[in-house]
Amino acid sequence: MLEQLPEPSEELKATALSGQANR
């Protein structure tokens, strides 16, 4: 599993960045 971040915001940011980069 991915490293559990202390704040969900960090994960959401990473997901958003990944989504934009994926496009």
JOUR-V766990 format. One record per helix or strand of 3 or more residues. SS is the DSSP state (H for helix, E for strand). FROM is the first residue (numbers start at 1). TO is the last residue. If there is no record, write none. Layout:
# JOUR-V766990
{{SS/FROM/TO} {SS/FROM/TO}}
This chain:
# JOUR-V766990
{{H/8/22}}
